[in-house]
Amino acid sequence: MTQSVLPQAVASVAQLHPYIPGKPVNELEREYGVKNAVKVASNENPLGPSPKVLAHLNKLLQEPQELSRYPDGNGFVLKNKLLEKLSPELADLSIEQITLGNGSNDILDLLARAFASINDEVIFSQYAFAVYPIATQAVGATAVITQASDWGYDLDAMLTAITNNTRLIFIANPNNPTGTCLSADDLQSFLEKVPKNIVVVIDEAYEEYASHPGSGFSQDYHSMIASLGQFENLVITRTFSKAYGLASFRVGYSLSSIAIADMLNRVRQPFNNNTFALESAAIALDDFQHLQNSVELNCQGMAFLVNAFKSLGLSYIPSAGNFVCVKTGPDSAQIYEKLLYEGVITRPVANYQMAEYLRISIGTMDESQRVFEALKKVLSR
């Protein structure tokens, strides 16, 4: 019998570690036998989608003939809704500058595929979003990881790391998982110093939270959309998964020069957004009140958790997102496990070199109270 030989994957892919999502509620309840579990692990909007989105989905399900057709591969309606929403920030934005993705993660992957390869370098920071190293390694490029400063980006260190091989720089603002953010002035100065042949990606997945007046960060934090016309090498990515509550629909977008958008569309999968995602995102943009309710709840929940941590004697990293990292010490892995038995799913961040921290998403006020009570119980044992 001939011995079978398995196909060899590309070396950079074979060495990858897959992204590990937060534990689902049904998995916890099945494995641990708990009921009414609370998931505060994946930075999701506890209010869910806009009621207008839910009403439209019910209507769409009554039109089965539409469900058998391919979605709009160009996303015309959603792109025009985005133009309408973003025009106050950038009046001359055109539809050709918008690229739609299957979540903003898709855009990050497209950027790596379009602009980096073997022998190229991609710069991002320590404690940066896990998708950056995955996208980098998948295309065979070399990750250049700069040291963080106070859990955030050291822009001077990133400038120093630039070489003739640098092709791409990833910056999350606010950053996940630490929640830190950079001022618009600092980013503007940084962009002015980066060579124009290097693509700079500003990942604004949590922009809606950081820019809200109640966040405590809005005085210095601003989106970099207004700088798009000034920097041909700038790309801004955003998502509908967070403040808009559409995580399960997987829809995000990028804003860039027409030239960069053209390259992204050359590697973008046809029909990478389904009809439900495209139409739901367009409707979500029209429901300003739901967005405000979501962001205001986040401000309230953040204040509650911060006070809860203080009352428990726990330190934390001030966050501009819809999550916060709390220091639970060298026993964080055990504390995470004990919280599971209390029906509370948090997120360990040891894979980010933050072994003494847990990341906790902001839920409803009832969920935040549940988190507090569970932490107090677990820590008192």
N, C-alpha and C positions, 0 to 999 in steps of 0.2 A: 504494500500500500504506500503510495507516494505521500510523503510528509507535506502538509499544506504550509504555504508561506504567506503570512499576512502582509497586506500592503503596508508600506512604511509611510507614516505621516511626515509632513514637513517638520524638521527638527524643532523649530521655534514653537510650532503648534503642539507637538508631543510633550513639550516641557511646560505647557500652560496648566494652571490650576483653574478649574471652572469657577465662575461666579456663584456664590452660595446665597440665595435669597433668604429673607426672614422666614421663620417657621410659620406655616399656615395655621389658622385656628383649628380647622378640622383635624389636622395631623396631631396637634397638641391634645385635643379632646379624646382622640382615638388612642393615642399612646399613653397618656397620663391619667385618663379616666376623669378629667375635670370637666365641669360644665360652665357655660357662660364666660368663656375665656375672653380676655382683653388683649388685642394685638397692638402694641406700640413699638413695632420693630422696623417698619419699612417707610416711614415718613409719608404716610397716606393721609388724605383729607378725611377726618372723621364724619363730616357732614355728607360726604358722597357727592355725586353729580348734582348739577342744577335741576330743580323740579321741571324746568322747561325741557331739559334734555330727556328726562324720563318720559314726559308726555310725548315727545317726538318719537322716541323709540317704540312706544306702544303703537303709535300710528304707523311707523315703518313696518312693524310686524304684521300689519293688516294688508300689506301690499307684497305678497309672496313673489309676484312676477319680477319685482325690483331686486329681490334677494338672489335671483338666479343670474343677474347681470354683473359684469365686472365693475368695480368702483371707478370713479373718475381718476385716471392715472396722473393727471396734472393737478388735481385738487383745486380747481378753479374757484369754487365758492369759498372754501376755507382761506385760500390765499388772499382773496379780495376782502374778506372779513378782517384778516390780519392787517392788510393795508389801511383799512378804515380805522382800526383800533390804534395802530402805531403811527399814523400820519402826524398827530400832534408832536411826537418826539422826533420824527424824521420825515419832513414834508415831501422830500423828493424820492422816497423809497419806491421801488418799482416791483412788480410781481416777479420779474426775472431774478430778483435778489433773494427770493424765498425758496428754500428747499424743505420739503416735508419728509419726516422720518417716522419709522415705526417706534415711536418714543425718541427722545433726544439721544438715547444710547445708540440708536441706529445711525444718527448723524455723526457721532463721535467715531464710530467704526468706519463710516464712509470717508471721513477726513483722513484717517490713518491710511486707508487703502488708496486714496487718491494722491496723497502727498508724501508718503514715507515708504521706504523699502529697505532691503538689506544694505548695510553700510551707512544708512542714515541714522540720525539721532533725534529723539523726541524728548523734550524737557517737561517735567512736571514736578510737583513738590512732594516731599514726605507728608504723609497723612492725606494725600489727595484721593479722589474718587477711584474706586477699584477698577473701573472700566478703562481708565487711561493706560495702565500697564498691560491689560489684556489686549486692547486694540493695538498697542505698540508691538508687543511680542508676536501677535498673530501675523503681522506683515513682515516679521523678521528684522525690524528696526531695533536699535539699541535705546533702552530707557536710560535717561540721565535724570537722576532724582536729587533734587537740591534739598538741603536741610531747611526745616521749617523754623519760623521765629514766633514764639508764643502761640504755638499750634496753628499758625497761619503762614501765608506765603512770604518768603523773603525775596522780593523782586530784584534786589541787587545781586543776590546769589544766582538767580536765574539768568540775569544778564551776563554775569561772569562765566556761566556754564556754556554759553553760546560758542559754537565752533563753526568751521566751514561745512561741517556735516549736519548741522542742525536744520531740520526741515519743518518742525512743528512744535508748538508750545501749548500745553493745556493749563488753563487756570479756571478753577471753579470759584465763583463769587456770587453768593456765599459758598463756602467750602463744605462738602460732605466728606467725612463725618464730623468735623470739628465745629462747624457753624460759624467760623471766623469769616470776616469779610474785609475787602480792601476798599479804600476810598477811590472815588472816580478820579480825583487829582493824581493819586499815585499811579493808577493804571494808565492815565493819559501820558504821564511822564515816561512810564515804562514803554508804551507803544512808540513813542517818539524816538526811543533809543534802539529798538529792535530792527535789525536789517529787514528791508522790505521784501526780501525773497523768502522770509520765514513766516509761515502761517501761524497767527496767534488766535487761539480759541478761548473765548470767555464764556464759560458755561454758567448761564443764569437760571438754572432750574428752580432756584428759590427766590427769584427776584421779587415776586409779589409780596413775600413776607418781609424781606429786608427793607423795601422801599416804603412800607406803611409807616405813617407817623408814630404809631404806637410801638414800633419794634425797638426803639432806642438806638437804631443804627442809621436812620434815614437822613440825618443831617449830613453825613459824609458819604453814605452809599448812594450811588445813582447807576442806573443802567448805562452801558456804553453804546447804546444805539446811536446817540447823536454823533459819535465819532466814526461811524461807518464810512461816511463820505470822505473823511480825512485819511483813512488807512485802507488801502486796497487789500492788505494782507490780514485784515481783521474779520473774524467770524464770531457771531454771537449765537449760542444755542439756548433754546427754551423748551419747556415741556408743558403738556396739559395734565400730567400725572399727579402733580402736587396740589397747588391752590385750586385748580379747576376740578379736582376729584375724579379724573378720568384714567386712573392708572391702568385699569384692566383693558382699556381701549388701545393703548400703546400709540400715542400720537404726540409728536414733537416737531420742532422746526428750527431752521437756522436762517440767519440774516447775514449776508455777505456781499462782496462785490459780484457783479454779474459773471465775471470770469471764473471765480471760485465756485459759484453755484452751478455753472456749466460743467465743471469737472465733477462735482458731486453727482449731478444727474446722469453722468456717463457710467457711474458705477452703482447707482441706486437701482434696486430691484424694481421691475415694473409692478405697479399696483401694490406698493409697500404699505399703503394705508387702506384699510377696509372701509366700506361705505358707512358703517356705524360710527367708526372713529372720525371720519371726515365731517359727517353731518353733525355729530354730537359736539365736536370741538367748535364748529362754526356757531352753533346755538349757544354754547357756553360763553362765548365771547360777548354775547348780547345781554347776558344776565349779570350785570354789574353788581346788583344787590347780593346775589349769592356769593360772589367773589369777596365782597366786603364782609359779609357774615363769616366767611371762612377765615379770613385774615384776622378779624377782630377776635374770634374765638381762639385763634392761635396766640394772640397777645395775652388774653386772659389765662389760658392754660399754661403759657410759659411763665407768667408771673406766679401762678400757683405752685408749679413744680420747683421753681427757684426758691421760693419761701419754704417749701417742703424740704428741700435738700439742706437748707440752712438750719432748719429745726432739727434735722437728723445729724448735723455736724459734718455733712458731706460737701466737698468742693466740686465745682463744675466749670465747664468752659462756656462763657457767655456766647450765646448763639443768635444769629440773625435768620436762622431757618425755622422749620417747623419741627425741630428736634433739639435735644440737648444732651451732651455727654457728661455723665456724672461719674466721679471717681469713687469706686467702691473697693479699691485696694487690691492686694495680691490675690484675694479670694474671689475675684470677680466672676470667674467661671463657675464656681460653686454657688455664688449668689444668683447668677443667671438661672442655674438649674433649680434652685429652691423657689425662685419666682415662678417658674413654670408650674410647679406643684400648687402654687397659689392661683394659677390661671392667668398669669400675666406674662406676655411674651415681649421681652426687650431684645436688644441687639448687641451681642458681644462684638467688640471691635479689636480683638487681638490680632486679626489679620491685617490691621492697619498699624501695627506696632503700638497699640494702645491697650495692653493687656489688663491694666488696672481700671479700665473704664467700661461702662455700659452706655449705649446710645438709646435714648428714650424719645419716641415721637410724641408730639402733643395730640392728645385725643380730646374727646368731649370732657366737660368738667367732671362728670360722673366717672369716666375712665381715669382721669388724672387723680381723682380721689382714691380710686381703687389701686392705682400704682403706689401712691403714698402709703396707704394702709399695708399693702403687701411688703413694701420695702421696710417699713417700720417693724413689721412682724419678723421678717427674715433676719434683719440686722440685730434684733434683740435676742436671738437664740444663742 
